[in-house]
Amino acid sequence: MTWELIWKIVFIVVLSLFAVMAVAVTVLGARDVRKLLARLKDEQSKDDE
């Protein structure tokens, strides 16, 4: 096994993990923002009453 092959494998693994984390942060972050906006809307409607 050459150093070049080892670094290619490491690069591919790290790039894959980064892609998975980026998707997870995007999806979970969007869910949290939707919850936040819904909560703010509910609080505003309570204040208006």
Rosetta constraint file for C-alpha pairs under 8 A:
AtomPair CA 1 CA 5 HARMONIC 6.61 0.50
AtomPair CA 1 CA 6 HARMONIC 7.17 0.50
AtomPair CA 2 CA 6 HARMONIC 6.42 0.50
AtomPair CA 3 CA 7 HARMONIC 6.17 0.50
AtomPair CA 4 CA 8 HARMONIC 6.20 0.50
AtomPair CA 5 CA 9 HARMONIC 6.20 0.50
AtomPair CA 6 CA 10 HARMONIC 6.19 0.50
AtomPair CA 7 CA 11 HARMONIC 5.93 0.50
AtomPair CA 8 CA 12 HARMONIC 6.16 0.50
AtomPair CA 9 CA 13 HARMONIC 6.15 0.50
AtomPair CA 10 CA 14 HARMONIC 6.06 0.50
AtomPair CA 11 CA 15 HARMONIC 5.96 0.50
AtomPair CA 12 CA 16 HARMONIC 6.02 0.50
AtomPair CA 13 CA 17 HARMONIC 6.21 0.50
AtomPair CA 14 CA 18 HARMONIC 6.13 0.50
AtomPair CA 15 CA 19 HARMONIC 6.22 0.50
AtomPair CA 16 CA 20 HARMONIC 6.29 0.50
AtomPair CA 17 CA 21 HARMONIC 6.14 0.50
AtomPair CA 18 CA 22 HARMONIC 6.02 0.50
AtomPair CA 19 CA 23 HARMONIC 6.27 0.50
AtomPair CA 20 CA 24 HARMONIC 6.17 0.50
AtomPair CA 21 CA 25 HARMONIC 6.03 0.50
AtomPair CA 22 CA 26 HARMONIC 6.12 0.50
AtomPair CA 23 CA 27 HARMONIC 6.12 0.50
AtomPair CA 24 CA 28 HARMONIC 5.94 0.50
AtomPair CA 25 CA 29 HARMONIC 5.55 0.50
AtomPair CA 26 CA 30 HARMONIC 6.04 0.50
AtomPair CA 27 CA 31 HARMONIC 6.35 0.50
AtomPair CA 28 CA 32 HARMONIC 6.27 0.50
AtomPair CA 29 CA 33 HARMONIC 6.20 0.50
AtomPair CA 30 CA 34 HARMONIC 6.21 0.50
AtomPair CA 31 CA 35 HARMONIC 6.31 0.50
AtomPair CA 32 CA 36 HARMONIC 6.12 0.50
AtomPair CA 33 CA 37 HARMONIC 6.14 0.50
AtomPair CA 34 CA 38 HARMONIC 6.15 0.50
AtomPair CA 35 CA 39 HARMONIC 6.09 0.50
AtomPair CA 36 CA 40 HARMONIC 6.16 0.50
AtomPair CA 37 CA 41 HARMONIC 6.11 0.50
AtomPair CA 38 CA 42 HARMONIC 6.20 0.50
AtomPair CA 39 CA 43 HARMONIC 6.22 0.50
AtomPair CA 40 CA 44 HARMONIC 6.10 0.50
AtomPair CA 41 CA 45 HARMONIC 6.20 0.50
AtomPair CA 42 CA 46 HARMONIC 6.27 0.50
AtomPair CA 43 CA 47 HARMONIC 6.24 0.50
AtomPair CA 44 CA 48 HARMONIC 6.25 0.50
AtomPair CA 45 CA 49 HARMONIC 6.57 0.50
